[in-house]
Amino acid sequence: MRDRFPPGVAEKLGWYVYRLIDPRNGETFYVGKGKNDRIFEHARGHIGVQGDALSLKLGRIRSIVAAGLDVIYVVHHHGISDEEAAYRIETAVIDCYPGLTNVVGGHGGGQFGARHVEQVISEYAAVEFEPRERILAISIGQTHAERSIYDAVRGVWKLDIERARQQEIVLAVVGRIVRGVFRAQAWIPATVDNFPHLTEDLPGRIGFVGVAAETDVEKRYLNRLVPSAYQHGQNPVRFIPPAQI
């Protein structure tokens, strides 16, 4: 299996955006951007991605290798002028492939990524919610395209279990807009038995089982914007305290 470019090739590529494809079904499972031999470094386990993105991506790679196959590497676009431009192209490509192991969306994707026109209207016409409870807001990215909003938000996350238990409600967030409001009844380990979409147990990560919040609570948050002070960045989770009234 190739693990680097021949001498001189990477320098000619410059910044590029790439895709990793599962040869078993032709599915693109990861989109990234980089320079030099970054496209090959995932299989070698050298990329410094933390948390769930690392485990989901490497879990897929391990299963491909265990089947006696190689990841398919595709340079999607190259000769990009700088890192900022590469971020923008990466984000656009991520939006084209729901269900990626990229748990965190591309640079600026949460705010400027692909949306149906009605979603654009609802988001820009929406107002920020005022937190009345202790809130755990979780950005679910595009994972709800293949799973329900509840299944997408309930796990799995790198969280302190005691702090998670202290939160009164969990919000499922897409971009900045709240798409689901839940009460967690129990926080449980991230195992294949508890979360069937996993390919392996993920020690140190947790998820929850819960129910939809009461109607009056749901109305307070659903289809409203996360306050700008708590917008999601690279970390998909945010703890939001009650407003001081």
N, C-alpha and C positions, 0 to 999 in steps of 0.2 A: 504494500500500500504506500502510495506517495505521501511523504510527510513534509516536503518543502519544495519550493520552486527551484528550477535550475539556476545557476549563477547568472545574474544580470536581468532575469525576468521580472523580479519583484520591483526593481528600480524603475522599470519601464511602465509598470502598472500604476505606480503612485497609490493614492488613496483609492480604495474600491469597496463596493458592497457585494456581499456574497450570500449564497444560500447553501444549507446542508440538506441533502435529500436522502430519504430512506429508500434503498434499492428494492425493498420488498413490496412497496406499494406506490413508489413514485411520489410520495408525499414530502413536501418541503416542511421540515420540522424546526428549522432555526434560520434566522436572518441576522447578519452582523455586518460590521464595517471594520476596516483596518488597513494596515500596510504590511509590507514584507510577507512573512509566512503565517500571519494570524489565522487565515482560513483553515490551516492544518492543525493549529495548536489545540483545538477542542479535543480531538481524539487523543492527543498526548496529555490532556489534563492540565495544561499550563495556563489557561486563561484565568484571570483572577476574579471571575464572577462569584458572587456570594449567594448563599441561601438557596431558595427553591429553583431559580433558573439553572444553577449549576447542576443540581441533582436530577431534574427532569431531563435536561439535555444529555447529560452523561449517561443517564439510565437508558435513553433511546440508543445512544452510540454503543453502549455495552451489549444491548440486545442484538444490534446489527452484527457486531463482531462475533458474538456467540453463535450466530446463525452461519458463520463462515463467510460473511460478505463484507464489503467495504462501503463506507459512507461515500455518496456521490457529492463532489464539490463543484459548485457552479459560481463563477465570477459573474455577478449579475450586471455590474456597471463598473468601469474603471476609468483611470485618467481624471479622477475628481480633483478639483483644485486645492481643497483644504478640508480639514476635519469637520468644520461646521456644515459645509455642503454635503459631506459624506453622511453626517447625522440626518440631514433632511431627506436624502434619498433613501437611507435605511428605513426611516419612519414610513415613507410612502410604500416601500416594498412590504414592510411588516403588515400594513393595513390590508394588503392583498391576500394574505394567507392566514385566515382564522385558525386557531388551535395550535399555534406555534408553542415551542417550549420557552420562548422569550416571555417570561412572566411579566417583566417590565416592558412597556411599549417603547417605541423609538423616541429620540430626542424631540420634545415638543409634540409628540403624538397625542398625549392626553388632551392637550388644549386645541391642537390644530389638525388632528388626524381625521381619517375618512369617516363620514357620517351620512346618513340619509338626510335629504333636505329638511324633512319634518323634524328630525332630531336637532339639526342646526338651529332651526327656528325656535324649538322648545328650549334649547340650552341658552341661547342668547336672549330669549325673552324671560327666562326664569330668574328668580330672586334667590339670594342666599338664605339658608335656614338659620334660625337662632337656636343653638343647642340648649335643650332643657334637661338632658340626661348626660351621664358619662357615656361617651360614644367611642366605638372603635370603627373607623371608616376604612374600608379596604377597597383598593382599586383592582377591579377584576379584568381590566383590559378587554381583549377579545375572546376570553375563555368562555363567555356566555353564549358564543355562537354555536358551540357544540354541546353545551350543558345548560341546564336551567340556571337562572341567576342564583338560586339557593345553593345548588351544587358547586357553582363557580366560586362563591364567596366563603363557603364553609371550610375550605381548606385546600392546600395546607400551607401554614405560615410559620416563619421563625419568630416566635413570640414567647415572652415570659408568661407561663400559664397562670401565675397568681395575678399578674396585672390584667391579663385577658379576662379573668373571672370577675374582676372588679367593675368591668364595663357593663352598663345596663342594656345597651342595644348595639347591634352591628349593622352598619350601612354598606350595601354593595354599590360601588361608585364606578361609573363609566365616564371617562373624561373628568368633568367636575360635577356631573349630575347624578343624583341618587336614584338608583333603579330598583333597590330592594331594601326593606327595613325588617330586621329580624331580632328576636330575643334568643340568645344562646342558652340552652338548658344544661349543656355539659360540654366541657372541652376535653378532647380525647387525642391520643397519640396518632401520629401520621403513619399508619400501617396499611398494608394492602387490604387487610380485612375490613378496616374502618373506612377506607377510601379506595374503592375498586379501580379508579382511573390510574392509580399509582402502579408503577412496574416493580417497585421495591419499597421496603420500609424506609422511612426517613427519620432517623433518631434526631431528637432536638427540635422537631417541628410538630405542630399541633393543628387541629381543626375543631369544629364544633358540630353538635347536633342541636337543632333549635326549631323554632316556629315563627311564623309571620307575626310581627308586632300588632298590638291592638289597633283598631281602625283610627282612633284619634291620634295615636302616636305616629302611625304611618302617614297620615295626612300632614303632619308637621314637617316631614322630611322628604317624602317621595316626590320625585321630579323637581326638587329644589337643588340649588348649587351648594357645594361645600364652600364654606367661607374662604375667601382668598388667603387668609392667614394660614390655612391648613391645606392648601393645594398639595396634591401628591407629586413628589419628585421621583427619584430613583427608588425610594422605599415605598412599597405598595400599601403600607399600613400607616394610619395616623390615629393618635389618641386625642380626642377633642373633649375638653372639660365643659361643664355647664356654664352658660353665660352668667355673669354676675348681674343679677337684676335688683 
